[in-house]
Amino acid sequence: MHLKKLLYAGVITGAVALGGMTGFAFDIVKEADTVTKDSSVIYTMYLGMPEDEFKDNFSGVTGWDYWDSTMFKDWDSGSHALKKDYEAGHYSFTYEYKRKENFPGMKGITQTEILTAKFPRGEPLEHMQFVLALDSDVELNDKQVMRVIEEGEKFYKIMFNNLVNQYGAAESNLRAPFISPINGVQFGDSLDYTWKTPNGDRYTLSFKYCIPKYMKKAQAIYDQKYNHIVWVLLDHYNW
């Protein structure tokens, strides 16, 4: 399919043992399937999980880059907006684990997996996110970009079908093209589906892609070294 046609047409776990987080190599398609077989639990994370339990479970994890809210500059400064918002209950403390490695068979393409957990002050886990992405740190031609997007569609469809099997048809969907506020050039697309469970939990699955050459035309700001071409986000929350 031609890139412009794609741009305007859109793109239509069970509890995973933490031992699976130790080490580095992973199969991104299998990971998508394993994690979303029971999407209520991701690497032992579940809504309502106490923060101490989360920290205990993840204390021995290796092979992942770790980030948390305190890494914001001046978090400990009393004047910092994020700390004030956290103390007032308007901002959640965030833990993030990320790993990436070369994507097999595609030079210059990196596969990335990200786990995010958010805890309001003194409260259990209220929002968790699972992300799979394919990034490029090299210049790609149209054919190569299309292949990356097609690879992304593989794990997106697996995740989508697993959610449908668990929760039925999505309650809503939204397509939101990425448009540059600078010159109006479209440089990508996003498709979001949302499910609501009987207990009020919500799941949102988002498929997003960007075309590097259109991003340049749009003068979009993005990470020059690890540029997401396609990424899939699964959000689980109860708001």
MARBA-3410 file (N, C-alpha, C, O; in Angstrom, 1 decimal):
239
0.8,-1.2,0.0,0.0,0.0,0.0,0.9,1.2,0.0,1.9,1.3,0.7 ~ 0.5,2.2,-0.8,1.3,3.4,-0.9,1.2,4.2,0.4,0.1,4.2,1.1 ~ 2.3,4.9,0.8,2.3,5.5,2.1,1.2,6.6,2.3,0.6,6.7,3.3 ~ 1.0,7.4,1.2,0.0,8.4,1.3,-1.4,7.8,1.5,-2.2,8.3,2.3 ~ -1.7,6.7,0.9,-3.0,6.0,1.0,-3.1,5.6,2.4,-4.2,5.7,3.0
-2.1,5.0,3.0,-2.1,4.6,4.4,-2.4,5.7,5.3,-3.1,5.6,6.3 ~ -1.7,6.8,5.1,-1.9,8.0,6.0,-3.3,8.5,6.0,-3.8,8.8,7.1 ~ -4.0,8.5,4.9,-5.3,9.0,4.9,-6.4,8.0,5.1,-7.5,8.4,5.5 ~ -6.1,6.7,5.0,-7.1,5.7,5.2,-7.1,5.2,6.6,-8.2,4.7,7.1 ~ -6.0,5.4,7.4,-5.9,4.9,8.7,-5.6,3.4,8.7,-5.4,2.8,7.6
-5.5,2.8,9.9,-5.1,1.4,10.0,-6.2,0.7,11.0,-6.3,0.6,12.2 ~ -6.9,0.3,9.7,-8.0,-0.4,10.4,-7.3,-1.7,11.1,-8.0,-2.4,11.8 ~ -2.8,-11.8,30.5,-1.8,-12.8,30.8,-2.0,-13.4,32.1,-2.0,-13.4,33.3 ~ -2.3,-13.9,31.1,-2.2,-14.4,32.5,-1.1,-13.7,33.2,-0.3,-13.1,32.5 ~ -1.0,-13.8,34.5,0.1,-13.2,35.3,1.4,-13.7,34.7,1.7,-15.0,34.8
2.2,-12.9,34.2,3.5,-13.3,33.7,4.6,-13.3,34.8,4.7,-12.3,35.4 ~ 5.2,-14.4,34.9,6.3,-14.5,36.0,7.3,-13.4,35.8,7.7,-13.1,34.7 ~ 7.8,-12.8,36.9,8.8,-11.8,36.8,10.1,-12.3,36.3,11.0,-11.6,35.8 ~ 10.2,-13.7,36.4,11.4,-14.3,35.8,11.5,-13.9,34.3,12.6,-13.9,33.7 ~ 10.4,-13.7,33.7,10.4,-13.3,32.2,11.0,-12.0,32.0,11.3,-11.6,30.8
11.1,-11.2,33.0,11.7,-9.8,32.9,13.2,-9.8,33.0,13.8,-8.9,32.6 ~ 13.7,-10.9,33.6,15.1,-11.0,33.8,15.8,-11.4,32.5,15.4,-12.4,31.8 ~ 16.9,-10.7,32.1,17.5,-11.0,30.8,17.1,-9.9,29.8,16.6,-8.9,30.2 ~ 17.3,-10.2,28.5,17.1,-9.1,27.6,16.3,-9.5,26.3,15.5,-8.8,25.9 ~ 16.7,-10.7,25.8,16.1,-11.1,24.5,14.6,-11.3,24.7,14.1,-11.9,25.7
13.8,-10.8,23.7,12.4,-11.1,23.7,11.8,-11.1,22.3,12.3,-10.4,21.4 ~ 10.7,-11.8,22.1,10.0,-11.9,20.9,8.8,-11.0,21.0,7.9,-11.2,21.8 ~ 8.8,-9.9,20.2,7.8,-8.9,20.4,6.4,-9.4,20.2,5.4,-8.9,20.8 ~ 6.2,-10.3,19.2,4.9,-10.8,18.9,4.4,-11.7,20.0,3.2,-11.6,20.4 ~ 5.3,-12.6,20.5,4.9,-13.5,21.6,4.6,-12.7,22.8,3.7,-13.0,23.6
5.4,-11.6,23.0,5.2,-10.8,24.2,3.8,-10.2,24.2,3.1,-10.1,25.2 ~ 3.4,-9.7,23.0,2.1,-9.1,22.9,1.0,-10.1,23.2,0.0,-9.7,23.9 ~ 1.1,-11.3,22.8,0.1,-12.3,23.0,0.1,-12.7,24.5,-1.0,-12.8,25.1 ~ 1.3,-13.0,25.1,1.4,-13.5,26.4,0.8,-12.4,27.4,0.0,-12.8,28.3 ~ 1.2,-11.2,27.2,0.8,-10.1,28.2,-0.7,-9.9,28.1,-1.3,-9.6,29.2
-1.3,-10.0,27.0,-2.8,-9.6,26.8,-3.7,-10.8,26.9,-4.9,-10.7,26.7 ~ -3.2,-12.0,27.1,-4.1,-13.2,27.3,-5.0,-12.9,28.5,-6.2,-13.3,28.5 ~ -4.4,-12.4,29.6,-5.2,-11.9,30.7,-4.7,-10.5,31.0,-3.8,-10.3,31.8 ~ -5.4,-9.5,30.4,-4.9,-8.1,30.4,-5.0,-7.5,31.8,-4.6,-6.4,32.0 ~ -5.7,-8.1,32.7,-5.9,-7.5,34.1,-4.6,-7.6,34.9,-4.5,-6.9,35.9
-3.7,-8.5,34.5,-2.5,-8.7,35.2,-1.3,-8.6,34.2,-1.3,-9.5,33.3 ~ -0.4,-7.7,34.4,0.7,-7.5,33.5,2.0,-7.6,34.4,2.3,-6.7,35.1 ~ 2.8,-8.6,34.2,4.0,-8.8,35.0,3.7,-8.6,36.5,4.4,-7.8,37.1 ~ 2.7,-9.2,37.0,2.2,-9.2,38.4,1.6,-7.9,38.7,1.0,-7.8,39.8 ~ 1.5,-6.9,37.9,0.9,-5.6,38.2,-0.6,-5.8,38.0,-1.1,-6.4,37.1
-1.4,-5.2,38.9,-2.9,-5.2,38.8,-3.4,-3.9,39.5,-2.8,-3.4,40.4 ~ -4.5,-3.4,39.0,-5.1,-2.3,39.6,-5.5,-2.6,41.1,-6.0,-3.6,41.4 ~ -5.1,-1.6,42.0,-5.4,-1.8,43.4,-4.2,-2.5,44.1,-4.2,-2.7,45.3 ~ -3.1,-2.7,43.4,-1.9,-3.3,43.9,-1.2,-2.3,44.9,-1.0,-1.1,44.5 ~ -0.9,-2.7,46.1,-0.2,-1.8,47.0,1.2,-1.4,46.5,1.8,-2.2,45.9
1.6,-0.2,46.7,2.9,0.3,46.2,4.1,-0.6,46.8,5.0,-0.8,46.1 ~ 4.0,-0.9,48.0,5.1,-1.7,48.6,5.2,-3.1,48.0,6.3,-3.6,47.8 ~ 4.0,-3.7,47.6,4.0,-5.0,46.9,4.7,-4.8,45.5,5.5,-5.7,45.1 ~ 4.4,-3.7,44.9,4.9,-3.5,43.5,6.5,-3.4,43.7,7.2,-4.0,42.9 ~ 6.9,-2.6,44.6,8.4,-2.4,44.8,9.1,-3.7,45.2,10.2,-4.0,44.7
8.4,-4.5,46.0,9.0,-5.8,46.3,9.1,-6.7,45.1,10.1,-7.4,44.9 ~ 8.1,-6.8,44.3,8.0,-7.6,43.2,9.1,-7.3,42.1,9.6,-8.1,41.5 ~ 9.3,-6.0,42.0,10.2,-5.5,40.9,11.6,-5.2,41.4,12.4,-4.7,40.6 ~ 11.9,-5.5,42.6,13.2,-5.1,43.2,14.4,-5.9,42.6,15.5,-5.4,42.5 ~ 14.1,-7.1,42.1,15.2,-7.9,41.5,15.2,-8.0,40.0,16.0,-8.8,39.4
14.5,-7.1,39.4,14.4,-7.1,37.9,15.8,-6.6,37.3,16.4,-5.6,37.7 ~ 16.3,-7.4,36.3,17.5,-7.0,35.6,17.2,-6.9,34.1,16.3,-7.5,33.6 ~ 18.1,-6.2,33.4,18.0,-6.1,31.9,17.1,-5.0,31.4,16.8,-4.9,30.2 ~ 16.5,-4.2,32.3,15.6,-3.2,32.0,16.1,-1.8,32.5,16.8,-1.8,33.5 ~ 15.9,-0.7,31.7,16.2,0.6,32.2,15.1,1.0,33.1,13.9,0.8,32.8
15.5,1.7,34.3,14.5,2.0,35.2,14.4,3.6,35.3,15.4,4.3,35.3 ~ 13.2,4.1,35.5,12.9,5.5,35.7,11.8,5.7,36.7,10.9,4.9,36.7 ~ 11.9,6.7,37.5,10.8,7.0,38.3,10.6,8.6,38.5,11.5,9.3,38.0 ~ 9.5,9.0,39.1,9.1,10.4,39.1,10.2,11.2,39.8,10.3,12.4,39.5 ~ 10.9,10.7,40.8,11.9,11.5,41.5,13.1,11.9,40.6,13.9,12.7,41.0
13.2,11.3,39.4,14.3,11.7,38.5,14.0,13.0,37.8,14.9,13.5,37.0 ~ 12.8,13.6,38.0,12.6,14.9,37.5,13.5,15.9,38.2,13.7,15.8,39.4 ~ 14.1,16.8,37.5,15.0,17.8,38.1,14.2,18.6,39.2,13.1,19.0,38.9 ~ 14.9,18.7,40.3,14.3,19.5,41.4,13.1,19.0,42.0,12.3,19.7,42.6 ~ 12.8,17.7,41.9,11.6,17.1,42.5,11.6,17.4,44.0,10.6,17.7,44.6
12.8,17.3,44.7,12.8,17.5,46.1,12.7,19.0,46.5,12.7,19.3,47.7 ~ 12.7,19.9,45.5,12.6,21.3,45.9,11.1,21.6,46.2,10.2,21.2,45.4 ~ 10.9,22.2,47.3,9.5,22.5,47.7,8.7,23.3,46.7,7.5,23.4,46.7 ~ 9.4,24.0,45.8,8.7,24.9,44.9,8.4,24.2,43.6,7.7,24.7,42.7 ~ 8.8,22.9,43.4,8.6,22.2,42.2,7.1,21.8,42.0,6.5,21.3,42.9
6.6,22.1,40.9,5.2,21.9,40.6,4.8,20.5,40.7,3.7,20.2,41.3 ~ 5.6,19.5,40.2,5.2,18.1,40.3,5.1,17.6,41.7,4.2,16.9,42.0 ~ 6.1,18.0,42.5,6.0,17.6,43.9,4.8,18.2,44.6,4.1,17.4,45.4 ~ 4.5,19.4,44.3,3.3,20.0,44.9,2.0,19.3,44.5,1.1,19.0,45.3 ~ 1.9,19.0,43.2,0.8,18.3,42.7,0.6,16.9,43.3,-0.5,16.4,43.6
1.8,16.2,43.5,1.8,14.9,44.1,1.3,15.0,45.5,0.4,14.2,45.9 ~ 1.8,15.9,46.2,1.4,16.0,47.6,-0.1,16.4,47.8,-0.7,16.1,48.8 ~ -0.6,17.1,46.8,-2.0,17.6,46.8,-2.9,16.5,46.3,-4.2,16.6,46.3 ~ -2.3,15.4,45.8,-3.2,14.3,45.2,-3.6,14.5,43.8,-4.4,13.8,43.3 ~ -2.9,15.4,43.1,-3.2,15.7,41.7,-2.3,15.0,40.7,-2.5,15.0,39.5
-1.3,14.4,41.2,-0.2,13.8,40.4,0.2,12.4,40.9,0.4,12.3,42.2 ~ 0.4,11.5,40.1,0.7,10.1,40.5,2.2,9.9,40.5,2.9,10.4,39.5 ~ 2.8,9.2,41.5,4.2,8.8,41.4,4.3,7.7,40.3,3.5,6.8,40.3 ~ 5.3,7.9,39.4,5.3,7.0,38.3,6.6,6.1,38.3,7.7,6.7,38.5 ~ 6.5,4.8,38.1,7.6,3.9,37.9,7.5,3.4,36.4,6.5,3.1,35.9
8.7,3.4,35.8,8.8,2.9,34.4,10.0,2.0,34.2,11.1,2.3,34.7 ~ 9.7,0.9,33.5,10.7,-0.1,33.2,10.7,-0.2,31.6,9.7,-0.4,31.0 ~ 11.9,-0.1,31.0,12.0,-0.1,29.6,13.2,-1.0,29.1,14.2,-0.9,29.7 ~ 12.9,-1.8,28.1,14.0,-2.5,27.5,13.9,-2.4,26.0,12.8,-2.3,25.4 ~ 15.1,-2.5,25.3,15.0,-2.4,23.8,16.2,-3.2,23.3,17.2,-3.4,23.9
16.0,-3.7,22.1,17.1,-4.5,21.4,16.8,-4.4,19.9,15.8,-4.0,19.5 ~ 17.8,-4.9,19.2,17.6,-4.9,17.7,16.5,-5.8,17.3,16.3,-6.9,17.9 ~ 15.7,-5.4,16.3,14.6,-6.2,15.8,15.2,-7.2,14.8,15.8,-6.8,13.8 ~ 14.9,-8.5,15.0,15.5,-9.5,14.1,15.2,-9.3,12.6,14.0,-9.1,12.3 ~ 16.2,-9.3,11.8,16.0,-9.3,10.3,15.8,-7.9,9.7,15.6,-7.8,8.5
15.9,-6.9,10.5,15.7,-5.5,10.0,16.8,-4.6,10.6,16.7,-4.2,11.7 ~ 17.8,-4.3,9.8,18.9,-3.5,10.2,18.4,-2.1,10.5,17.7,-1.4,9.8 ~ 18.9,-1.6,11.7,18.6,-0.2,12.1,17.2,-0.1,12.8,16.9,1.0,13.2 ~ 16.5,-1.2,13.0,15.2,-1.2,13.7,15.3,-1.7,15.1,15.9,-2.8,15.3 ~ 14.8,-1.0,16.0,14.9,-1.4,17.4,13.5,-1.8,17.9,12.5,-1.0,17.7
13.3,-2.9,18.7,12.0,-3.2,19.3,12.1,-2.8,20.8,13.1,-3.0,21.4 ~ 11.1,-2.1,21.2,11.1,-1.6,22.6,9.8,-2.0,23.4,8.8,-2.1,22.8 ~ 10.0,-2.3,24.6,8.9,-2.7,25.5,9.0,-1.8,26.7,10.1,-1.6,27.3 ~ 7.8,-1.2,27.1,7.8,-0.3,28.3,6.6,-0.7,29.2,5.5,-1.0,28.8 ~ 6.9,-0.8,30.5,5.9,-1.0,31.5,5.9,0.3,32.4,6.9,0.7,32.9
4.7,0.8,32.7,4.5,2.0,33.5,3.4,1.7,34.6,2.4,1.1,34.3 ~ 3.8,2.1,35.8,2.8,2.0,36.9,2.7,3.3,37.6,3.7,4.0,37.9 ~ 1.5,3.8,37.9,1.2,5.1,38.5,0.5,4.9,39.8,-0.6,4.3,39.9 ~ 1.0,5.5,40.9,0.4,5.5,42.2,0.2,6.9,42.8,1.1,7.7,42.9 ~ -1.1,7.2,43.0,-1.4,8.5,43.7,-0.8,8.4,45.1,-0.6,7.3,45.6
-0.6,9.5,45.8,0.0,9.5,47.1,-0.8,8.8,48.1,-2.0,9.1,48.3 ~ -0.2,7.7,48.7,-0.8,7.0,49.7,-1.9,6.0,49.2,-2.6,5.4,50.0 ~ -2.0,5.8,47.9,-3.0,5.0,47.3,-2.4,3.9,46.5,-1.2,3.9,46.1 ~ -3.2,2.8,46.2,-2.7,1.7,45.4,-2.6,2.1,43.9,-2.9,3.2,43.5 ~ -2.1,1.1,43.1,-1.9,1.3,41.7,-3.3,1.7,41.0,-4.3,1.0,41.2
-3.3,2.9,40.3,-4.5,3.3,39.7,-4.5,3.3,38.2,-5.5,3.3,37.5 ~ -3.3,3.2,37.6,-3.1,3.2,36.2,-1.9,2.5,35.8,-0.8,2.8,36.3 ~ -2.0,1.6,34.9,-0.8,0.9,34.3,-0.8,0.9,32.8,-1.9,0.9,32.2 ~ 0.3,0.8,32.2,0.4,0.9,30.8,1.5,0.0,30.3,2.6,-0.2,30.9 ~ 1.2,-0.7,29.2,2.1,-1.6,28.5,2.3,-1.1,27.1,1.3,-0.9,26.4
3.5,-0.9,26.6,3.8,-0.4,25.3,4.8,-1.3,24.6,5.8,-1.8,25.1 ~ 4.5,-1.5,23.3,5.4,-2.2,22.4,5.6,-1.3,21.2,4.7,-0.7,20.7 ~ 6.9,-1.1,20.8,7.2,-0.2,19.7,8.3,-0.7,18.8,9.2,-1.4,19.3 ~ 8.3,-0.2,17.6,9.4,-0.4,16.7,9.9,1.0,16.3,9.2,1.8,15.8 ~ 11.2,1.2,16.5,11.9,2.4,16.3,12.9,2.3,15.2,13.4,1.2,14.9
13.3,3.4,14.6,14.4,3.4,13.6,15.4,4.5,14.0,15.1,5.6,14.3 ~ 16.7,4.2,13.9,17.7,5.2,14.0,18.5,5.3,12.7,19.6,5.8,12.7 ~ 17.9,4.9,11.6,18.5,5.0,10.3,17.5,5.6,9.3,16.3,5.5,9.6 ~ 18.0,6.1,8.2,17.1,6.6,7.2,16.4,5.4,6.4,17.2,4.5,6.0 ~ 15.1,5.4,6.3,14.4,4.3,5.6,13.7,4.8,4.4,13.2,5.9,4.3
13.7,3.9,3.4,12.9,4.2,2.2,11.4,3.8,2.4,11.1,3.2,3.5 ~ 10.5,4.2,1.5,9.1,3.9,1.7,8.8,2.4,1.9,8.0,2.1,2.8 ~ 9.4,1.6,1.2,9.2,0.1,1.3,9.6,-0.4,2.7,8.9,-1.2,3.3 ~ 10.7,0.1,3.2,11.2,-0.3,4.5,10.2,0.2,5.6,9.9,-0.5,6.6 ~ 9.7,1.5,5.5,8.8,2.0,6.5,7.5,1.2,6.5,7.0,0.9,7.6
7.0,0.8,5.3,5.8,0.0,5.2,6.0,-1.3,5.9,5.1,-1.9,6.5 ~ 7.2,-1.9,5.7,7.5,-3.2,6.4,7.4,-3.1,7.9,6.9,-4.0,8.6 ~ 8.0,-2.0,8.4,8.0,-1.8,9.9,6.5,-1.7,10.4,6.2,-2.3,11.4 ~ 5.7,-0.9,9.6,4.3,-0.7,10.0,3.6,-2.0,10.0,2.8,-2.3,10.9 ~ 3.8,-2.8,9.0,3.2,-4.1,8.8,3.6,-5.1,10.0,2.8,-5.8,10.5
4.9,-5.0,10.4,5.3,-5.8,11.6,4.6,-5.3,12.8,4.2,-6.1,13.6 ~ 4.4,-4.0,13.0,3.7,-3.5,14.1,2.2,-3.9,14.1,1.6,-4.2,15.2 ~ 1.6,-4.0,12.9,0.2,-4.5,12.8,0.0,-5.9,13.4,-1.0,-6.2,13.9 ~ 1.1,-6.7,13.2,1.0,-8.1,13.7,0.7,-8.2,15.2,-0.2,-8.9,15.6 ~ 1.5,-7.4,16.0,1.3,-7.5,17.4,0.1,-6.7,17.9,-0.5,-7.0,18.9
-0.2,-5.7,17.1,-1.4,-4.9,17.4,-2.7,-5.8,17.3,-3.5,-5.8,18.2 ~ -2.8,-6.5,16.2,-3.9,-7.4,15.9,-4.1,-8.5,17.0,-5.2,-8.8,17.4 ~ -2.9,-9.0,17.4,-3.0,-10.0,18.4,-3.5,-9.4,19.7,-4.4,-10.1,20.4 ~ -3.1,-8.3,20.1,-3.5,-7.6,21.3,-5.0,-7.3,21.2,-5.8,-7.5,22.2 ~ -5.4,-6.7,20.1,-6.8,-6.4,19.8,-7.7,-7.6,20.0,-8.7,-7.5,20.6
-7.4,-8.7,19.3,-8.2,-9.9,19.3,-8.3,-10.5,20.7,-9.3,-11.0,21.1 ~ -7.2,-10.4,21.5,-7.2,-10.9,22.9,-8.2,-10.1,23.7,-8.9,-10.6,24.6 ~ -8.2,-8.8,23.5,-9.1,-7.9,24.3,-10.5,-8.2,23.9,-11.4,-8.2,24.8 ~ -10.8,-8.4,22.6,-12.2,-8.7,22.2,-12.6,-10.1,22.8,-13.8,-10.2,23.2 ~ -11.7,-11.0,22.8,-12.1,-12.3,23.4,-12.4,-12.2,24.9,-13.2,-13.0,25.4
-11.8,-11.3,25.6,-12.0,-11.1,27.0,-13.2,-10.2,27.3,-14.0,-10.5,28.2 ~ -13.4,-9.1,26.5,-14.4,-8.1,26.9,-15.4,-7.8,25.8,-16.3,-6.9,26.0 ~ -15.4,-8.5,24.7,-16.3,-8.3,23.6,-16.0,-7.1,22.7,-14.8,-6.7,22.8 ~ -16.9,-6.7,22.0,-16.6,-5.6,21.0,-16.3,-4.3,21.8,-16.8,-4.1,22.9 ~ -15.4,-3.5,21.3,-15.0,-2.3,21.9,-16.2,-1.3,22.0,-17.1,-1.3,21.1
-16.3,-0.6,23.1,-17.4,0.4,23.3,-17.3,1.6,22.4,-18.3,2.2,22.0 ~ -16.1,2.0,22.1,-15.9,3.2,21.3,-14.5,3.1,20.6,-13.6,2.3,21.0 ~ -14.4,3.8,19.5,-13.1,3.9,18.8,-13.0,5.4,18.3,-14.0,6.1,18.0 ~ -11.7,5.8,18.2,-11.4,7.1,17.8,-10.2,7.1,16.9,-9.2,6.6,17.2 ~ -10.3,7.7,15.7,-9.2,7.9,14.8,-8.7,9.4,15.0,-9.5,10.3,14.8
-7.4,9.6,15.2,-6.9,10.9,15.4,-5.6,11.1,14.6,-4.6,10.7,15.0 ~ -5.7,11.6,13.4,-4.5,11.8,12.6,-3.5,12.8,13.3,-4.0,13.8,13.9 ~ -2.2,12.6,13.1,-1.2,13.5,13.6,-1.0,14.6,12.6,-0.5,14.4,11.5 ~ -1.4,15.8,13.0,-1.3,17.0,12.2,-0.3,18.0,12.8,-0.5,18.3,14.0 ~ 0.6,18.5,12.0,1.5,19.5,12.5,0.8,20.8,12.8,0.1,21.3,11.9
1.0,21.4,14.0,0.4,22.7,14.2,1.1,23.8,13.5,0.7,25.0,13.4 ~ 2.3,23.5,13.0,3.1,24.5,12.3,2.7,24.7,10.9,2.5,25.9,10.5 ~ 2.5,23.7,10.1,2.1,23.9,8.7,1.0,23.0,8.2,0.7,22.9,7.0 ~ 0.3,22.2,9.1,-0.8,21.4,8.8,-0.5,20.1,8.1,-1.5,19.5,7.6 ~ 0.7,19.7,8.0,1.1,18.5,7.3,0.7,17.3,8.2,1.1,17.3,9.4
0.1,16.3,7.6,-0.2,15.0,8.4,1.0,14.1,8.3,1.6,13.9,7.2 ~ 1.5,13.7,9.5,2.7,12.9,9.5,2.5,11.5,10.1,3.5,10.8,10.3 ~ 1.3,11.2,10.5,1.0,9.9,11.1,-0.5,9.8,11.4,-1.3,10.6,11.1 ~ -0.8,8.7,12.2,-2.1,8.4,12.5,-2.2,7.7,13.8,-1.3,7.0,14.2 ~ -3.4,7.7,14.5,-3.6,7.0,15.7,-5.0,6.4,15.7,-6.0,7.1,15.3
-5.2,5.2,16.1,-6.5,4.6,16.2,-6.6,4.0,17.6,-5.8,3.2,18.0 ~ -7.7,4.4,18.4,-7.8,4.0,19.7,-9.2,3.3,19.9,-10.2,3.7,19.4 ~ -9.1,2.2,20.6,-10.3,1.4,21.0,-10.4,1.3,22.5,-9.4,1.2,23.2 ~ -11.6,1.4,23.1,-11.8,1.4,24.5,-12.9,0.4,24.9,-13.9,0.3,24.2 ~ -12.6,-0.4,26.0,-13.5,-1.3,26.5,-13.8,-1.0,28.0,-12.9,-0.4,28.7
-15.0,-1.2,28.5,-15.3,-1.0,29.9,-15.8,-2.3,30.5,-16.7,-2.9,29.9 ~ -15.3,-2.7,31.6,-15.7,-4.0,32.3,-16.8,-3.7,33.3,-17.1,-2.5,33.6 ~ -17.5,-4.7,33.7,-18.6,-4.5,34.6,-18.2,-3.9,36.0,-19.0,-3.2,36.6 ~ -17.0,-4.0,36.4,-16.5,-3.4,37.6,-16.0,-2.0,37.4,-15.5,-1.4,38.4 ~ -16.1,-1.5,36.2,-15.8,-0.1,36.0,-14.4,0.1,35.4,-14.0,1.2,35.1
-13.6,-1.0,35.3,-12.2,-0.8,34.7,-12.4,-0.5,33.2,-13.3,-0.9,32.6 ~ -11.4,0.3,32.8,-11.3,0.6,31.3,-10.0,0.2,30.8,-9.0,0.3,31.4 ~ -10.1,-0.3,29.5,-8.9,-0.6,28.7,-8.9,0.2,27.4,-10.0,0.3,26.8 ~ -7.8,0.8,27.1,-7.7,1.5,25.8,-6.5,1.0,25.1,-5.4,1.0,25.6 ~ -6.7,0.5,23.9,-5.7,0.0,23.0,-5.5,1.0,21.9,-6.4,1.3,21.2
-4.2,1.5,21.7,-3.9,2.5,20.7,-2.9,2.0,19.8,-1.8,1.5,20.2 ~ -3.2,2.1,18.5,-2.2,1.8,17.4,-1.8,3.1,16.8,-2.6,3.9,16.3 ~ -0.5,3.4,16.8,0.0,4.7,16.3,1.2,4.5,15.4,2.0,3.6,15.6 ~ 1.2,5.3,14.3,2.4,5.2,13.5,2.8,6.6,13.0,1.9,7.5,12.8 ~ 4.0,6.8,12.6,4.5,8.0,12.0,5.4,7.7,10.8,6.1,6.7,10.8
5.3,8.5,9.8,6.2,8.3,8.6,7.3,9.4,8.7,7.0,10.6,8.6 ~ 8.5,8.9,8.9,9.6,9.8,9.1,9.7,11.0,8.1,10.0,12.1,8.5 ~ 9.6,10.7,6.8,9.7,11.7,5.8,8.7,12.8,5.9,8.9,14.0,5.6 ~ 7.4,12.4,6.3,6.4,13.4,6.5,6.6,14.2,7.8,6.2,15.3,7.9 ~ 7.2,13.5,8.8,7.5,14.2,10.0,8.5,15.4,9.8,8.4,16.4,10.4
9.4,15.1,8.9,10.4,16.2,8.5,9.6,17.3,7.8,9.9,18.5,8.1 ~ 8.7,17.0,6.9,8.0,18.0,6.2,7.1,18.8,7.2,6.8,20.0,7.0 ~ 6.6,18.1,8.2,5.7,18.7,9.2,6.6,19.5,10.3,6.0,20.2,11.1 ~ 7.9,19.4,10.2,8.7,20.0,11.2,8.4,19.6,12.6,8.4,20.3,13.6 ~ 8.0,18.3,12.7,7.5,17.7,14.0,8.7,17.5,14.9,9.8,17.2,14.4
8.5,17.7,16.2,9.6,17.5,17.2,9.5,16.0,17.6,8.5,15.5,18.1 ~ 10.6,15.3,17.5,10.6,13.9,17.9,12.1,13.5,18.1,13.0,14.2,17.8 ~ 12.2,12.3,18.8,13.5,11.8,19.2,14.3,11.4,17.9,13.9,10.5,17.2 ~ 15.4,12.1,17.6,16.1,11.9,16.4,16.9,10.5,16.4,17.1,9.9,15.4 ~ 17.2,10.0,17.6,18.0,8.8,17.7,17.1,7.6,17.7,17.4,6.6,16.9
16.1,7.5,18.5,15.2,6.4,18.6,13.8,6.9,18.2,13.0,7.3,19.1 ~ 13.5,6.9,17.0,12.2,7.5,16.5,11.2,6.4,16.4,11.4,5.4,15.6 ~ 10.1,6.5,17.1,9.0,5.5,17.0,8.4,5.6,15.6,8.0,6.7,15.2 ~ 8.4,4.5,14.9,7.6,4.5,13.6,6.3,3.9,13.9,5.3,4.4,13.4 ~ 6.2,2.9,14.7,4.9,2.3,15.1,5.0,1.9,16.5,6.0,1.3,17.0
3.9,2.2,17.3,3.8,1.7,18.7,2.4,1.4,19.1,1.5,2.0,18.6 ~ 2.3,0.5,20.0,1.0,0.1,20.5,1.0,0.2,22.0,1.8,-0.3,22.7 ~ -0.1,0.9,22.5,-0.2,1.2,23.9,-1.4,0.5,24.5,-2.5,0.7,23.9 ~ -1.3,-0.2,25.6,-2.4,-0.7,26.3,-2.5,0.0,27.6,-1.6,-0.2,28.5 ~ -3.6,0.8,27.9,-3.8,1.4,29.1,-4.9,0.7,29.9,-5.9,0.3,29.4
-4.7,0.5,31.2,-5.6,-0.1,32.1,-5.8,0.9,33.3,-4.9,1.2,34.0 ~ -7.1,1.3,33.5,-7.3,2.3,34.6,-8.7,2.2,35.1,-9.6,1.5,34.4 ~ -9.0,2.9,36.2,-10.4,2.9,36.7,-10.7,4.3,37.2,-10.4,4.6,38.4 ~ -11.1,5.2,36.4,-11.3,6.6,36.7,-12.8,6.9,36.6,-13.2,8.1,36.8
END
